[in-house]
Amino acid sequence: MRTTVFSLFWVMTLVIPVQAQKPENRYEQTVLSLPLFPADIIRNHVPLTQGLGVLGAFVQDGYVLFGLELYSKDGQEPTVTVNLPPDSHFEDGLRQIMGQIPGYEYEVISEHMVNIYPAGAKKHRTDLLNTPVPRFDAVNVDPIQVLTRPAEFIPELATRLIPKTSAGPQPSGTVGDTFEDVNPLKVSLHLKDTTVRQILNAASEATEQLPPNRQPVGWTYLFQPDPASPIGGKHSWAFLFSAPRNWKQGPSKSGRLGTPVIGPA
């Protein structure tokens, strides 16, 4: 199996003015105010997931996980440049990256989770990640497998991915970055009146139960539209590293121990 390894050797200067967004919930100001490592952070024309991973890796006194929904006609990620001076904060990096991917917006979901998606996608009923799930129960599962193979755990999603012209039971989709863990984290997730997007967020947050020497992960969903496809296009899933190596050493910790039972607030 393969994993994504982020390069740390890119150089360029870029300044992009983007108007600051007003904090919308009790987590937002805390997340946006997280300090970054006091050094220049420069990466030139890297894939979006890599840019987010670099930004997250430099966070101090806490960590941020990303849930990323992307639409791409050619199946490729947009590229971004990260150029931040010393004493920057997470908000500076996030604003800079968002300024390079027009048509997308972000939302701070919790003290450690930020979602990025096409503008308005969260309100579109046809968006795959908005598929309603009346009840989700996953007992003793590896949350990383939920992130990379969600249709195997969410029947409502599997149903959406069955081609309308096919009577077969197999959903369609592809897995991105995966790995087999000899000692996987096992958790139980129980949610009511939720969506696929919220389940992915919950599974990602469950990886915060990993020991300090292992990093929690976010998630990515890439949709490549294809009018000729019976399910509208190609659907790809992967996890996303963004937590720094010392993610459990700072004061911003989740505070959750044991097997999590996660549901909507």
C-alpha positions as CSV (number, residue, x, y, z in Angstrom):
1,M,0.0,0.0,0.0
2,R,1.1,3.5,-0.6
3,T,1.1,6.7,1.5
4,T,1.5,10.3,0.7
5,V,4.8,11.9,1.6
6,F,4.9,15.7,1.6
7,S,7.9,17.3,0.1
8,L,9.5,20.1,2.2
9,F,11.8,21.7,-0.3
10,W,10.0,24.4,-2.4
11,V,10.8,28.1,-2.6
12,M,8.9,31.1,-3.9
13,T,7.4,34.5,-2.7
14,L,3.7,35.2,-2.9
15,V,1.4,37.6,-1.1
16,I,-2.3,37.3,-1.7
17,P,-4.7,39.8,0.0
18,V,-7.9,38.0,1.2
19,Q,-10.4,39.7,3.4
20,A,-10.6,38.0,6.8
21,Q,-13.8,36.2,7.6
22,K,-15.7,36.9,10.8
23,P,-15.6,34.0,13.3
24,E,-18.9,32.1,13.1
25,N,-18.8,29.7,16.0
26,R,-17.1,29.2,19.4
27,Y,-14.3,27.1,17.8
28,E,-13.4,29.4,14.9
29,Q,-11.4,32.1,16.7
30,T,-9.4,29.5,18.7
31,V,-8.5,27.5,15.6
32,L,-7.7,30.6,13.4
33,S,-5.5,32.0,16.2
34,L,-3.2,29.0,16.5
35,P,0.4,30.1,16.1
36,L,2.7,28.6,13.4
37,F,6.4,27.7,14.0
38,P,8.4,30.9,14.0
39,A,10.2,30.5,10.7
40,D,9.6,31.3,7.1
41,I,7.2,28.7,5.5
42,I,7.7,28.6,1.7
43,R,6.3,26.0,-0.7
44,N,6.0,26.7,-4.4
45,H,3.2,25.3,-6.6
46,V,2.3,22.2,-4.6
47,P,-0.9,20.2,-4.8
48,L,-3.6,21.6,-2.5
49,T,-3.5,18.6,-0.2
50,Q,0.2,19.1,0.2
51,G,-0.2,22.8,0.9
52,L,-2.7,22.0,3.6
53,G,-0.5,19.4,5.0
54,V,2.4,21.7,5.2
55,L,0.3,24.4,6.9
56,G,-0.9,21.9,9.5
57,A,2.6,20.5,10.1
58,F,3.8,24.0,11.3
59,V,0.9,24.5,13.7
60,Q,2.0,25.1,17.3
61,D,0.1,24.5,20.6
62,G,-2.4,22.3,18.9
63,Y,-3.3,20.7,15.5
64,V,-5.8,21.0,12.7
65,L,-7.4,18.2,10.6
66,F,-9.0,18.9,7.2
67,G,-12.0,17.5,5.5
68,L,-11.6,18.4,1.8
69,E,-14.2,18.1,-1.0
70,L,-12.9,18.8,-4.4
71,Y,-14.5,18.8,-7.9
72,S,-12.1,18.5,-10.8
73,K,-12.8,17.9,-14.5
74,D,-9.4,16.3,-15.1
75,G,-9.1,14.6,-11.8
76,Q,-6.2,16.8,-10.7
77,E,-5.9,18.9,-7.6
78,P,-5.4,22.7,-7.9
79,T,-1.9,23.8,-7.0
80,V,-1.1,26.5,-4.4
81,T,1.9,28.3,-3.0
82,V,2.4,28.9,0.7
83,N,4.6,31.8,1.6
84,L,4.4,32.9,5.3
85,P,6.8,35.0,7.4
86,P,7.8,34.1,10.9
87,D,5.2,34.7,13.6
88,S,2.3,33.9,11.3
89,H,-0.9,32.2,12.5
90,F,-3.0,29.4,11.1
91,E,-5.5,32.0,9.8
92,D,-2.8,33.7,7.7
93,G,-2.0,30.4,5.9
94,L,-5.6,29.3,5.5
95,R,-6.6,32.7,4.0
96,Q,-3.6,32.6,1.6
97,I,-4.5,29.1,0.4
98,M,-8.2,29.9,0.1
99,G,-7.3,32.9,-2.0
100,Q,-5.8,30.6,-4.6
101,I,-8.8,28.3,-5.0
102,P,-11.7,30.6,-6.0
103,G,-15.1,29.0,-5.7
104,Y,-14.3,27.2,-2.5
105,E,-15.2,28.1,1.1
106,Y,-14.1,26.8,4.5
107,E,-16.0,26.0,7.8
108,V,-14.5,25.4,11.2
109,I,-16.3,22.3,12.4
110,S,-14.7,21.8,15.8
111,E,-11.6,22.7,17.8
112,H,-9.5,20.5,15.5
113,M,-11.5,20.1,12.2
114,V,-11.8,22.4,9.2
115,N,-13.9,21.5,6.2
116,I,-13.2,23.0,2.7
117,Y,-15.8,22.5,-0.1
118,P,-17.1,24.1,-3.2
119,A,-19.1,27.2,-2.3
120,G,-22.7,26.3,-1.5
121,A,-22.0,22.5,-1.7
122,K,-23.2,21.9,1.8
123,K,-26.7,23.2,0.9
124,H,-27.1,21.1,-2.3
125,R,-29.2,18.1,-1.8
126,T,-27.6,16.4,-4.8
127,D,-24.1,16.7,-3.3
128,L,-23.0,13.1,-2.5
129,L,-21.6,14.1,0.9
130,N,-25.0,15.5,1.9
131,T,-26.6,12.1,1.5
132,P,-28.8,11.7,4.6
133,V,-28.1,8.8,7.0
134,P,-30.9,8.4,9.6
135,R,-28.7,6.2,11.8
136,F,-25.0,5.2,11.6
137,D,-23.6,2.5,13.9
138,A,-20.1,1.2,13.3
139,V,-18.7,-1.0,16.1
140,N,-15.1,-1.8,16.6
141,V,-14.0,-0.4,13.3
142,D,-10.7,1.3,12.1
143,P,-11.8,4.9,11.4
144,I,-9.1,5.3,8.7
145,Q,-10.9,2.5,6.7
146,V,-14.1,4.5,7.1
147,L,-12.4,7.5,5.5
148,T,-10.9,5.6,2.6
149,R,-13.8,3.1,1.9
150,P,-16.9,4.9,3.3
151,A,-19.3,3.1,1.0
152,E,-18.5,-0.2,2.7
153,F,-19.7,1.3,6.0
154,I,-22.5,3.6,4.9
155,P,-25.3,1.7,3.1
156,E,-27.0,4.9,2.0
157,L,-23.8,6.0,0.3
158,A,-23.3,2.6,-1.4
159,T,-26.9,2.9,-2.8
160,R,-26.1,6.3,-4.3
161,L,-23.0,4.8,-6.0
162,I,-24.8,1.9,-7.6
163,P,-25.2,2.6,-11.3
164,K,-28.8,3.1,-12.2
165,T,-28.4,0.8,-15.2
166,S,-27.0,-2.0,-13.1
167,A,-28.7,-4.6,-10.9
168,G,-25.5,-5.5,-9.2
169,P,-24.9,-4.7,-5.6
170,Q,-21.4,-3.3,-5.9
171,P,-20.9,0.4,-5.4
172,S,-18.5,2.4,-7.6
173,G,-15.7,4.5,-6.4
174,T,-11.9,4.5,-5.9
175,V,-9.6,4.6,-2.9
176,G,-6.7,7.1,-2.8
177,D,-4.0,6.9,-0.2
178,T,-4.4,3.8,2.0
179,F,-2.4,1.6,4.3
180,E,-2.8,-1.6,6.3
181,D,-2.1,-1.0,9.9
182,V,-0.9,-4.1,11.9
183,N,-2.2,-2.4,15.1
184,P,-5.2,-0.3,13.9
185,L,-7.2,1.9,16.2
186,K,-10.6,0.4,16.9
187,V,-13.5,2.7,17.8
188,S,-17.3,2.7,17.8
189,L,-19.2,5.5,16.1
190,H,-22.9,6.1,16.7
191,L,-24.7,9.0,15.0
192,K,-28.3,9.8,14.3
193,D,-29.9,12.1,11.7
194,T,-26.5,12.7,10.1
195,T,-24.9,12.9,6.6
196,V,-22.0,11.3,4.9
197,R,-20.0,14.4,5.4
198,Q,-20.6,14.4,9.2
199,I,-19.7,10.7,9.4
200,L,-16.4,11.4,7.7
201,N,-15.7,14.2,10.2
202,A,-16.6,11.9,13.1
203,A,-14.3,9.2,11.8
204,S,-11.5,11.7,11.4
205,E,-12.0,13.1,14.9
206,A,-11.9,9.5,16.2
207,T,-8.3,9.2,15.0
208,E,-7.4,11.7,17.7
209,Q,-7.5,8.7,20.0
210,L,-4.2,7.5,18.5
211,P,-1.1,7.5,20.8
212,P,1.3,10.5,20.6
213,N,3.7,8.7,18.3
214,R,1.0,8.3,15.6
215,Q,-0.8,11.1,13.8
216,P,-4.5,11.6,13.3
217,V,-5.7,12.2,9.8
218,G,-8.3,14.2,7.9
219,W,-10.1,13.1,4.7
220,T,-10.5,14.0,1.0
221,Y,-13.2,13.3,-1.5
222,L,-12.4,14.1,-5.1
223,F,-15.3,14.0,-7.7
224,Q,-14.4,14.0,-11.4
225,P,-17.7,14.6,-13.3
226,D,-18.4,12.5,-16.4
227,P,-21.8,12.9,-18.2
228,A,-21.3,9.4,-19.7
229,S,-21.0,7.7,-16.3
230,P,-24.2,6.1,-14.8
231,I,-23.2,7.6,-11.4
232,G,-22.2,11.0,-12.8
233,G,-18.4,10.5,-12.7
234,K,-15.5,9.1,-10.7
235,H,-15.5,9.3,-6.9
236,S,-12.2,9.0,-5.0
237,W,-11.5,8.9,-1.3
238,A,-8.3,9.3,0.7
239,F,-6.9,10.4,4.0
240,L,-4.9,13.6,4.6
241,F,-2.0,14.1,7.0
242,S,-1.8,17.6,8.5
243,A,-1.1,17.2,12.3
244,P,2.4,18.1,13.5
245,R,4.6,15.4,15.0
246,N,4.1,16.9,18.5
247,W,0.3,17.1,18.1
248,K,-0.4,15.8,21.6
249,Q,2.1,17.9,23.4
250,G,0.4,21.3,23.1
251,P,-2.4,22.6,25.3
252,S,-5.0,22.2,22.6
253,K,-6.0,18.6,23.1
254,S,-9.3,16.9,22.4
255,G,-9.8,15.7,26.0
256,R,-11.6,12.5,24.8
257,L,-10.4,9.2,26.1
258,G,-11.3,5.6,25.4
259,T,-13.8,4.4,22.8
260,P,-15.6,7.5,21.5
261,V,-19.3,7.7,21.0
262,I,-19.7,10.6,18.6
263,G,-22.9,12.3,17.4
264,P,-24.2,15.6,16.3
265,A,-24.3,18.4,18.8
